[in-house]
Amino acid sequence: MYGFTIVADSPIYNTAISEVADPELLGIALGIRSVLRFSATIFAPLLFGIFLDHFSWGIAFTAIGVVTILAPICMYTVFRERVNTMKVF
């Protein structure tokens, strides 16, 4: 179920990466994103189970929330840095 639902955000992230990546690095950026996405699909259920075994449901879901919020923060940081470097004085 997790692997099926995680692809719903794929077009959004691909579009965002296409908007902020340098054109000559676009293929590399999308490739890295694909590797990270498939790695998350493989390891997220395992890590969730480990957190669930050693802690509680709340900690397990909190870990998912913390990791999930990192993607928009990273993209905003890249976008902001790109805007700052494009300013003409």
Secondary structure, 3 states (H helix, E strand, C coil): CHHHHHHHHHHHHHHHHHHHCCHHHHHHHHHHHHHHHHHHHHHHHHHHHHHHHHCCHHHHHHHHHHHHHHHHHHHHHHHHHHHHHHCCC
